[in-house]
Amino acid sequence: MNDATLACIDDLRGWLGERLSTAPAVRDQHGRDTTFHPVMPPDAVAFPQNVAEVQRIVATCAARRVPLVAFGTGTSCEGHIAALRGGISLDTRGLDRIRDVRTADMDATVEAGVTRKSLNAHLHGTGLQFPVDPGADASIGGMVSTRASGTNAMRYGTMRENVMALEVVLPDGELIRTGTRARKSAAGYDLTRLFVGAEGTLGIVTAATVRLHALPEHVAAATCAFGTLRAAVDTVIETLQAGVQLGRVELLDALQVEAVNRYSRLGMAVAPTLFFEFHGSEPEVAHQVKVVREIAASHGGQDFAWAHRPEDRSRLWQARHDIWWANKGLRPGAEGLPTDVCVPISELADQIEAAQQDVRAEGLIAPICGHVGDGNFHLCFMVDPSDAAEIARVKAAYARMIRRALAVGGTCTGEHGIGHGKVEFLREEAGGGFRVMQALRAALDPLGILNPGKVTGFP
């Protein structure tokens, strides 16, 4: 720890008191995500309780030129919260107020520490929902910063489509507001979209105004097993081409189904499987189901298993969201390395099959799940964190997967973000645009204090 950091910690402790922690356990918690990444703790953790305190913390770090990393719930997958150069972690969980819900306008303004589940609990009884649903109960600030999505994205969009306006503390401590509550605007540069997905490198999100959506009148959910993964993917492609607006559709390969059965105590056939959810009026849902049944049957889909009651649907989708924990049972003691490529949907089956062939050739364990409706799929490599050679093989296989995706017009990340592990792939994907990103970052954060090493790497 250098003198500037020591002086910064003294400055902050002078007015934060016990809400500035240097305890090893607290620091470790704030340098650890849910994946295989090694713990990289900050030198201290600050716990602000309001926006003014966030501004003061940021200004103090800027004055001392000390790195600052925002922390939400610690559930990201790409090492976003790792303190690569030490410094201060700013824990946003104290920013937990739901400032306003406007049911007539179908929007809400919430602080960064509010989680998606707590927002939906608050909305209970209004007939509205906030539908973006990453696997974890992430904070809204974290979801904004990683441009998160989830199983509902194909119908309701990702965070990119659901954030209307932001409140952001800039790297010098200034507070700005971007966007409005109007449903459209042609006023100047779209600063809101600049901060959505910036991973805390351009500013600290302290509040967001988000779109809300009506709860569907009628919901039906089902699973359907297929003889091959390609048959399942082709079913989804034809369903979308037929104009059926699915609520959700998720793909699990046979190994993933096996893990889910064991962890969530389900009894699905161990085969490539689609999870469907249909939304709309009762006649609309009936029509959707009829069309999908016919298309699935033409591709060998076997026996739809229905979840009719709300509690059965909840159990089914909770099993999907619990995949991360289910996978740990495939190799006890292993840690997960999740992948996140996204490709044009017509390329999806080829990309997944190529990835599976690579996994078999390397003798690795990597179940697959995917948001098949938008071409985004995840392998979860289960790796021994103490085996450097195995980790190197997994990273090499992942690199090949990313480059295959880029070659067909895809992206290295559909929803997890860049963090510090995909900088080289972002450089390849963005081409000359990468230099523009670096220039934007240097203009907004000339001292380079916000989340150093993430997204565009180190200067």
C-alpha positions in Angstrom: 0.0 0.0 0.0 1.5 3.3 -1.1 1.5 6.6 0.8 -1.3 8.1 -1.3 -3.6 5.2 -0.5 -2.7 5.4 3.2 -3.5 9.1 3.2 -6.8 8.5 1.3 -7.8 5.9 3.9 -7.1 8.3 6.7 -9.1 11.0 5.0 -12.1 8.7 4.5 -12.0 7.2 8.0 -12.0 10.7 9.4 -15.7 11.1 8.4 -16.9 7.6 7.6 -15.7 6.1 10.8 -16.6 2.5 11.1 -18.1 2.6 7.6 -14.6 2.5 6.2 -13.2 -1.0 6.7 -9.7 -2.5 6.3 -10.7 -5.8 7.9 -9.2 -8.7 5.8 -12.5 -10.6 5.6 -14.3 -7.5 4.4 -11.6 -6.7 1.8 -11.6 -10.3 0.6 -15.3 -10.3 0.1 -15.1 -7.2 -2.0 -12.3 -8.7 -4.2 -14.1 -12.0 -4.9 -16.7 -12.7 -7.5 -18.6 -16.0 -8.1 -16.2 -17.5 -10.6 -12.7 -19.0 -10.8 -11.0 -15.6 -10.6 -8.5 -15.3 -7.8 -9.3 -12.9 -5.0 -7.9 -9.4 -5.6 -9.0 -7.4 -2.6 -9.0 -3.6 -2.3 -7.0 -1.8 0.4 -10.2 -0.6 2.1 -14.0 -0.7 1.6 -16.2 2.3 2.0 -19.9 2.0 2.8 -21.8 5.2 1.7 -25.4 5.7 2.7 -26.4 8.4 0.2 -25.3 10.0 -3.0 -23.6 13.0 -1.4 -21.3 10.5 0.4 -20.5 8.8 -2.9 -19.5 12.1 -4.3 -17.3 12.9 -1.4 -15.6 9.4 -1.6 -15.0 9.8 -5.3 -13.6 13.3 -4.9 -11.3 12.1 -2.1 -9.9 9.3 -4.3 -9.5 11.7 -7.2 -7.5 14.2 -5.1 -5.2 11.4 -3.9 -5.2 9.6 -7.3 -6.2 6.4 -5.6 -8.1 3.6 -7.6 -11.8 3.2 -6.9 -13.9 0.2 -7.8 -17.7 0.2 -7.4 -19.3 -2.9 -5.8 -22.9 -4.0 -6.0 -23.7 -7.6 -4.8 -20.5 -9.2 -6.1 -22.3 -11.6 -8.5 -20.7 -10.6 -11.7 -18.7 -13.2 -13.8 -15.8 -11.4 -15.4 -13.7 -10.1 -12.5 -15.3 -6.6 -12.6 -14.8 -6.1 -8.9 -11.2 -7.2 -8.7 -9.0 -4.4 -7.3 -6.2 -4.9 -9.8 -4.2 -2.0 -8.4 -5.6 -2.0 -4.8 -7.3 1.2 -3.7 -10.9 1.7 -2.4 -14.0 -0.5 -3.0 -17.2 1.6 -2.9 -20.0 -0.7 -1.7 -23.3 0.7 -3.1 -25.6 -1.5 -1.0 -26.4 1.4 1.3 -28.1 3.2 -1.7 -31.2 1.0 -1.3 -34.1 3.4 -1.7 -36.9 3.0 -4.3 -37.4 6.7 -4.9 -40.6 6.5 -7.0 -42.9 4.1 -8.9 -45.1 5.8 -11.5 -47.7 3.1 -12.5 -49.4 5.3 -15.1 -46.1 5.9 -16.9 -44.8 2.4 -16.2 -41.4 3.4 -14.9 -39.5 3.6 -11.6 -36.5 5.4 -10.2 -34.4 3.3 -7.9 -31.0 3.7 -6.3 -28.1 1.6 -7.4 -28.1 -0.8 -4.4 -31.7 -2.0 -4.9 -31.8 -5.6 -6.2 -34.0 -6.8 -9.0 -35.9 -9.1 -6.6 -36.5 -6.3 -4.0 -37.8 -4.1 -6.8 -40.3 -6.7 -8.0 -41.4 -7.4 -4.4 -42.1 -3.7 -4.1 -44.1 -3.8 -7.3 -46.3 -6.7 -6.0 -50.0 -5.8 -6.5 -49.4 -3.1 -9.1 -49.7 -5.4 -12.1 -46.3 -4.4 -13.2 -42.9 -6.0 -13.2 -39.2 -5.3 -13.9 -38.4 -8.3 -16.1 -34.7 -8.2 -16.6 -33.5 -11.3 -14.8 -29.9 -12.4 -14.7 -29.3 -15.6 -12.7 -28.3 -13.8 -9.5 -30.3 -11.3 -7.5 -28.0 -8.6 -8.8 -28.2 -4.9 -7.9 -29.7 -2.5 -10.4 -26.4 -0.5 -10.4 -24.5 -3.6 -11.3 -27.0 -4.7 -13.9 -26.7 -1.2 -15.5 -22.9 -1.3 -15.4 -22.6 -4.7 -17.1 -25.6 -4.2 -19.5 -27.1 -7.4 -18.1 -29.9 -9.4 -19.5 -31.4 -12.8 -18.7 -34.1 -15.3 -19.7 -36.7 -12.6 -20.5 -34.5 -10.6 -22.9 -36.0 -11.9 -26.1 -39.4 -10.4 -25.2 -38.6 -7.5 -22.9 -35.1 -6.6 -23.9 -31.8 -6.2 -21.9 -30.8 -3.4 -19.6 -29.9 -1.4 -22.7 -33.5 -1.2 -23.6 -34.9 -0.9 -20.1 -32.8 2.0 -18.7 -34.4 5.4 -19.4 -32.2 7.7 -17.4 -29.3 7.6 -15.0 -27.8 9.5 -12.1 -24.0 9.2 -12.3 -21.0 10.5 -10.2 -18.2 11.4 -12.5 -14.5 10.6 -11.7 -14.0 14.0 -10.2 -17.1 13.7 -7.9 -19.5 15.8 -10.0 -23.1 14.5 -10.1 -24.8 14.4 -13.5 -28.1 13.1 -14.7 -28.6 11.6 -18.2 -31.7 10.9 -20.2 -35.3 11.7 -19.3 -38.6 9.9 -18.5 -39.9 10.6 -22.0 -40.3 7.5 -24.1 -38.2 8.9 -26.9 -35.7 11.8 -27.3 -33.5 13.2 -30.1 -31.7 15.6 -27.8 -27.9 15.4 -28.2 -25.6 12.5 -27.5 -27.1 9.5 -25.8 -25.1 9.7 -22.5 -27.3 7.1 -20.8 -26.2 4.4 -23.3 -22.6 5.5 -22.7 -22.8 4.5 -19.1 -24.9 1.4 -19.5 -22.3 -1.4 -19.9 -19.3 0.8 -18.9 -18.6 -1.4 -15.9 -17.9 1.5 -13.6 -15.0 2.8 -15.7 -16.6 6.1 -16.7 -18.6 7.0 -13.6 -20.4 5.5 -10.6 -24.1 4.9 -11.2 -26.0 6.0 -8.1 -29.6 5.7 -9.4 -31.5 4.6 -12.5 -35.0 5.2 -14.0 -36.1 1.9 -15.5 -39.0 0.8 -17.6 -41.7 -1.4 -16.1 -43.8 -3.9 -18.0 -47.3 -5.3 -17.5 -47.6 -8.7 -16.0 -49.0 -11.0 -18.7 -52.7 -12.0 -18.4 -52.0 -15.7 -19.0 -48.8 -17.7 -18.7 -47.9 -21.3 -19.6 -44.6 -23.0 -19.3 -43.3 -26.3 -20.6 -40.2 -28.4 -21.4 -39.6 -30.4 -24.5 -36.7 -32.9 -25.1 -35.1 -33.4 -28.5 -32.9 -36.0 -30.1 -30.2 -33.5 -31.0 -29.2 -30.0 -30.0 -29.5 -28.9 -33.6 -33.1 -30.0 -33.7 -33.9 -27.9 -30.6 -32.2 -24.8 -32.1 -34.0 -25.3 -35.5 -37.3 -25.5 -33.6 -36.7 -22.1 -32.1 -35.6 -20.5 -35.4 -38.7 -21.7 -37.1 -40.9 -20.6 -34.2 -39.5 -17.0 -34.4 -39.9 -17.1 -38.2 -43.5 -18.0 -37.8 -44.0 -14.8 -35.8 -44.6 -16.4 -32.4 -43.6 -14.0 -29.7 -42.3 -16.3 -27.0 -42.1 -15.1 -23.4 -38.9 -17.1 -22.8 -37.1 -20.0 -24.4 -33.9 -21.5 -23.0 -31.7 -24.4 -24.2 -30.0 -27.0 -22.0 -27.7 -29.7 -23.3 -27.9 -33.2 -21.9 -25.1 -32.7 -19.4 -26.8 -29.5 -18.1 -30.1 -31.4 -17.7 -28.4 -34.0 -15.7 -26.9 -31.4 -13.4 -30.3 -29.6 -13.0 -32.1 -32.9 -12.3 -29.7 -33.8 -9.5 -29.6 -30.3 -7.9 -33.2 -29.3 -8.3 -34.7 -32.8 -8.0 -36.4 -32.7 -11.3 -37.1 -35.7 -13.5 -36.5 -34.5 -17.0 -35.3 -36.8 -19.7 -31.5 -36.4 -20.1 -31.4 -35.0 -23.6 -31.1 -31.6 -25.2 -34.1 -29.7 -23.8 -35.9 -26.4 -24.4 -37.6 -24.5 -21.6 -40.6 -22.5 -23.0 -42.8 -19.9 -21.5 -45.7 -18.4 -23.3 -47.3 -15.0 -22.4 -50.5 -13.3 -23.5 -54.2 -13.6 -23.4 -55.6 -17.1 -23.0 -56.4 -17.4 -26.8 -53.0 -15.9 -27.7 -51.2 -18.4 -25.5 -53.3 -21.3 -26.9 -52.4 -20.3 -30.5 -48.7 -20.0 -29.6 -48.7 -23.4 -28.0 -50.4 -25.0 -31.0 -47.8 -23.5 -33.4 -44.8 -24.5 -31.3 -46.1 -28.0 -30.7 -46.4 -28.5 -34.5 -42.9 -27.1 -35.2 -41.3 -29.1 -32.3 -42.9 -32.3 -33.5 -41.5 -31.8 -37.0 -38.0 -31.7 -35.4 -38.6 -34.8 -33.2 -39.6 -32.9 -30.1 -40.8 -35.4 -27.5 -43.8 -34.9 -25.1 -44.2 -31.4 -23.8 -44.1 -31.5 -20.0 -46.3 -28.7 -18.6 -46.0 -26.5 -15.5 -49.5 -25.2 -15.1 -49.5 -23.8 -11.6 -47.6 -20.7 -10.7 -45.6 -22.6 -8.1 -44.6 -25.2 -10.7 -43.5 -22.5 -13.1 -41.5 -20.9 -10.4 -39.8 -24.2 -9.5 -39.0 -24.8 -13.2 -37.4 -21.3 -13.7 -35.7 -21.4 -10.4 -34.0 -24.6 -11.5 -32.8 -22.7 -14.6 -31.5 -19.8 -12.5 -29.8 -22.3 -10.1 -27.7 -23.8 -12.9 -24.5 -22.2 -11.5 -24.9 -24.1 -8.3 -26.1 -27.3 -10.0 -22.9 -27.4 -12.1 -20.8 -27.6 -9.0 -22.2 -31.0 -8.3 -20.7 -32.3 -11.6 -17.2 -31.9 -10.2 -17.0 -31.2 -6.5 -14.3 -28.8 -5.5 -14.1 -27.3 -9.0 -14.8 -23.6 -9.9 -16.8 -22.4 -12.8 -15.5 -20.5 -15.8 -18.5 -19.3 -17.7 -18.5 -18.3 -21.4 -20.7 -15.8 -23.0 -20.5 -15.6 -26.8 -23.5 -14.4 -28.8 -24.0 -15.0 -32.5 -26.6 -14.5 -35.2 -29.2 -17.2 -34.4 -28.7 -18.9 -37.8 -25.1 -19.7 -36.7 -26.0 -20.9 -33.2 -26.2 -24.7 -33.8 -22.9 -24.7 -35.7 -21.2 -22.7 -32.9 -22.5 -24.9 -30.1 -21.5 -28.1 -31.9 -18.0 -26.8 -32.6 -17.7 -25.9 -28.9 -18.8 -29.3 -27.8 -16.3 -31.0 -30.1 -13.6 -28.8 -28.6 -14.6 -29.8 -25.1 -14.6 -33.5 -25.9 -11.2 -33.3 -27.6 -9.7 -31.6 -24.5 -11.4 -34.0 -22.1 -13.1 -31.1 -20.2 -16.4 -30.8 -18.3 -18.6 -28.0 -19.6 -22.4 -28.2 -19.6 -24.2 -25.8 -21.9 -27.2 -23.5 -21.5 -28.3 -20.7 -23.7 -30.8 -17.9 -24.3 -31.4 -19.6 -27.6 -33.9 -17.0 -28.8 -31.2 -14.3 -29.1 -28.2 -16.5 -30.0 -26.5 -16.2 -26.6 -25.1 -19.4 -25.1 -22.9 -20.3 -22.1 -20.5 -23.1 -21.5 -19.6 -23.5 -17.8 -16.1 -25.0 -17.7 -15.7 -26.8 -14.4 -12.0 -26.3 -13.6 -9.6 -27.2 -10.8 -8.5 -23.8 -9.6 -5.2 -25.2 -8.4 -4.4 -26.8 -11.8 -2.7 -24.1 -13.9 -2.3 -26.4 -16.9 -6.0 -27.2 -17.0 -6.9 -23.5 -16.6 -4.6 -22.7 -19.6 -6.3 -25.4 -21.7 -9.8 -24.1 -20.8 -8.8 -20.5 -21.6 -7.4 -21.6 -25.0 -10.6 -23.5 -25.8 -12.6 -20.4 -24.8 -10.4 -18.2 -27.0 -11.1 -20.5 -30.0 -14.8 -20.2 -29.2 -14.7 -16.4 -29.1 -12.8 -16.2 -32.4 -15.3 -18.6 -34.1 -18.1 -16.3 -32.9 -16.3 -13.2 -34.1 -15.7 -14.8 -37.5 -19.5 -15.1 -38.1 -20.4 -11.6 -36.9 -20.9 -12.4 -33.3 -19.6 -10.9 -30.1 -17.3 -12.1 -27.3 -19.9 -11.2 -24.7 -23.7 -11.1 -24.9 -24.4 -10.1 -21.3 -21.6 -10.7 -18.8 -19.3 -7.9 -20.0 -15.6 -7.5 -20.5 -14.0 -7.2 -17.1 -10.3 -7.7 -17.2 -10.3 -11.1 -19.0 -11.7 -10.2 -22.4 -9.9 -6.9 -23.2 -7.9 -8.5 -26.0 -11.1 -9.9 -27.5 -12.8 -6.6 -27.3 -9.8 -5.1 -29.1 -10.3 -7.7 -31.9 -14.0 -7.2 -32.0 -14.1 -3.4 -32.0 -11.1 -2.8 -34.3 -10.6 0.9 -34.7 -13.5 1.5 -32.3 -11.3 0.3 -29.5 -9.2 3.4 -29.7 -12.3 5.5 -29.6 -13.3 3.8 -26.4 -9.9 4.4 -24.9 -10.2 8.1 -25.9 -13.6 8.4 -24.3 -12.4 6.9 -21.1 -9.3 9.2 -21.0 -11.5 12.2 -21.6 -13.9 11.4 -18.7 -11.3 9.9 -16.3 -7.9 11.4 -17.2 -6.5 10.2 -13.9 -7.5 6.6 -14.6 -8.9 6.0 -11.1 -12.2 4.2 -11.9 -11.9 0.4 -12.1 -8.4 0.3 -13.6 -7.7 -2.5 -16.1 -11.3 -3.2 -17.0 -12.9 -2.9 -20.4 -10.1 -1.1 -22.2 -7.3 -2.4 -20.1 -4.5 -0.2 -18.6 -3.4 2.9 -20.6 
